[in-house]
Amino acid sequence: MNVGILGTGNLAVTLGRAWAASGHSLLVTGRNPLHASEAADQIDPSAEAVAPADFAGRADAVVVAVSWEGLEAALHLVGGSDGALAGKTVIDCTNPVDYATGELKPASGSAAQLVARSAPGAHVVKALHLFAGASWPYAGLQETTPVVAICGSERSALDLATALIGDLGGQTAVIGGLDSARQLEEAAGFVMKVVASGHNPRLAVPDVDPALVSAARTATR
């Protein structure tokens, strides 16, 4: 599969390396052609930096790994506003959070919904914004496989995102349609606040076994 990465930073490079190791072809683009070439070189010898105008037509799936402030401009750069991403799975990794306070920057809605508005017809999935790039690829024990919460409104796009996350070594939990994206993005802010307080966010949520919850519900019927 041709996985197109819109962005040239650390997350783009780390995800690209993991997917290249899984056999995918990587296309990289961004505002600065030199940065795109450097990112492609860091990913894999087979990764290719492409011009923004050629990006959408060659990518089978698109991964958005840019800053919140540059999100709308990046999508416009690759023709998203003109429908170039229509029908394609677009995985939004944007973290629209103030890193100092943990507050969500959009006053309403979500970054993922902005992607959907800025790229009409795209099948947007929110995913991978809660895990640092260093989390991938995961090759540890199966019982501690990272669970990537995702949301989106098209089943085929969710399935494709799940497959790509599986290639990173993760598993997915679908939490709803794209209108659930704000909740997912707020979770990133919560994690940052817990870390800033000097604690491990893994210990800030209850350890719940879904099988026990299901058994308890069945017993009360």
C-alpha positions in Angstrom: 0.0 0.0 0.0 1.2 3.6 -0.7 0.9 5.3 2.7 1.2 9.1 2.2 2.4 11.1 5.2 1.6 14.7 5.3 4.2 16.1 7.6 8.0 15.9 8.1 8.6 15.8 11.8 9.5 13.1 14.3 6.1 11.4 14.4 6.0 11.3 10.6 9.5 9.7 10.4 8.8 7.2 13.2 5.5 6.0 11.8 7.0 5.9 8.3 9.9 3.7 9.5 7.5 1.2 11.1 5.2 1.0 8.1 8.1 0.7 5.7 9.4 -2.3 7.8 5.9 -3.8 7.4 6.2 -3.7 3.6 4.3 -0.5 2.8 5.6 2.1 0.4 5.9 5.6 1.9 5.3 8.9 0.3 6.2 12.1 2.2 5.2 15.7 1.5 5.1 19.0 3.3 5.5 22.7 2.9 9.3 22.5 2.6 10.6 20.2 -0.2 14.0 19.9 1.5 12.4 18.8 4.8 10.3 16.3 2.9 13.4 14.8 1.3 15.2 14.6 4.6 12.3 12.9 6.2 12.0 10.4 3.4 15.7 9.6 3.7 15.3 9.0 7.4 12.4 6.7 6.9 13.7 4.2 4.4 15.7 4.1 1.1 12.5 3.3 -0.7 10.5 6.2 0.8 9.9 9.0 -1.6 9.4 12.7 -1.2 6.7 13.9 -3.5 5.4 17.3 -4.6 2.2 18.4 -2.8 0.4 18.5 -6.1 1.2 14.8 -6.8 0.6 13.6 -3.2 -3.1 12.8 -3.1 -3.2 11.1 -6.5 -0.5 8.6 -5.5 -1.4 7.9 -1.9 -3.8 5.0 -1.0 -4.2 6.3 2.5 -3.1 9.6 4.1 -1.7 10.2 7.5 -1.8 13.8 8.8 1.1 14.4 11.2 1.4 18.2 11.4 0.9 20.8 14.1 -2.5 22.2 14.9 -1.5 25.6 13.7 -0.5 24.3 10.3 -3.3 21.8 9.8 -5.7 23.7 7.5 -2.8 25.1 5.4 -1.3 21.6 5.0 -4.6 20.1 3.8 -5.0 23.0 1.3 -1.4 22.4 0.1 -2.3 18.9 -1.1 -5.6 19.9 -2.7 -7.9 18.8 0.2 -10.0 21.9 -0.2 -10.5 21.1 -3.9 -11.6 17.5 -3.2 -8.3 15.8 -3.9 -8.7 13.6 -0.8 -12.3 12.6 -1.5 -12.9 8.9 -0.9 -9.5 8.3 0.7 -8.9 7.2 4.3 -7.3 10.2 6.1 -5.9 9.4 9.6 -5.6 12.5 11.7 -2.8 12.4 14.3 -3.0 16.1 15.2 -2.7 17.0 18.8 -4.5 20.4 19.2 -3.5 20.8 22.8 -1.6 23.5 24.6 1.4 21.6 25.9 1.8 24.0 28.8 -1.7 23.7 30.2 -3.2 20.6 28.6 -6.1 22.7 27.4 -7.7 21.9 24.0 -7.1 24.7 21.6 -10.3 24.5 19.4 -13.1 26.3 21.2 -15.5 23.8 19.8 -15.4 20.7 17.6 -12.1 18.9 17.0 -9.0 18.8 14.8 -10.4 15.7 13.1 -13.6 17.6 12.3 -11.6 20.4 10.9 -9.8 17.9 8.6 -13.2 16.7 7.4 -14.3 20.2 6.6 -11.0 21.1 5.0 -11.0 18.0 2.8 -14.6 17.4 1.7 -15.3 13.8 0.9 -12.3 12.4 2.9 -13.0 9.4 5.2 -11.4 10.8 8.3 -10.3 8.7 11.3 -8.9 10.2 14.5 -6.0 8.0 15.7 -2.5 7.8 17.1 -2.4 11.3 18.7 -2.1 9.8 22.3 1.1 7.8 21.7 4.5 9.4 21.2 6.3 8.4 18.1 8.8 6.4 20.2 6.0 4.0 21.1 6.2 2.4 17.6 6.8 -0.2 16.4 5.6 -2.2 19.4 7.2 -5.6 19.7 6.5 -6.5 23.4 4.3 -9.0 25.1 0.8 -9.5 23.6 -0.9 -8.8 26.9 0.5 -5.3 27.0 -0.1 -4.4 23.4 -1.0 -0.7 23.2 -4.7 0.0 22.6 -5.2 2.9 20.2 -8.6 4.5 20.6 -9.9 5.6 17.2 -13.1 7.1 15.9 -14.6 7.8 12.5 -17.9 7.5 10.6 -16.9 5.2 7.7 -16.5 1.5 8.5 -14.0 0.9 5.6 -11.8 3.7 6.8 -11.9 2.4 10.4 -10.9 -1.0 9.1 -8.0 0.4 7.1 -6.8 2.4 10.1 -7.0 -0.7 12.2 -4.9 -2.7 9.8 -2.3 0.0 9.6 -2.1 0.3 13.4 -1.8 -3.5 13.5 1.2 -3.1 11.3 2.7 -0.8 14.0 2.2 -3.5 16.6 -0.9 -2.0 18.1 -4.6 -2.8 18.5 -7.6 -0.5 18.2 -10.7 0.3 20.1 -13.4 2.1 18.1 -15.1 4.5 20.4 -17.7 6.1 18.0 -18.2 8.3 15.0 -16.1 11.4 14.1 -18.2 13.4 16.6 -16.3 11.5 19.3 -13.0 13.1 18.2 -13.1 16.0 20.7 -13.3 13.5 23.6 -10.3 11.7 22.2 -8.4 14.9 21.8 -9.3 16.1 25.3 -7.9 12.8 26.6 -4.5 13.9 25.4 -4.8 17.0 27.4 -5.7 15.0 30.5 -2.6 12.8 30.0 -0.4 15.9 29.8 -1.8 17.3 33.0 -1.2 14.1 34.9 2.4 13.9 33.6 2.9 17.6 34.5 1.8 16.8 38.1 4.6 14.2 38.3 2.5 11.0 37.9 2.2 8.2 35.4 -1.1 8.5 33.5 -1.4 4.7 33.4 -2.1 4.8 37.1 -4.7 7.6 36.8 -7.4 5.5 35.3 -8.9 2.3 36.8 -7.7 -1.1 35.7 -10.8 -2.6 34.3 -11.1 -6.2 32.9 -13.9 -6.0 30.2 -14.6 -9.7 30.7 -15.4 -9.2 34.4 -17.7 -6.3 33.5 -19.5 -8.3 30.9 -19.9 -11.2 33.4 -21.3 -8.9 36.1 -23.9 -7.5 33.6 -24.9 -11.0 32.6 -25.3 -12.0 36.2 -27.7 -9.1 37.0 -30.1 -9.9 34.1 
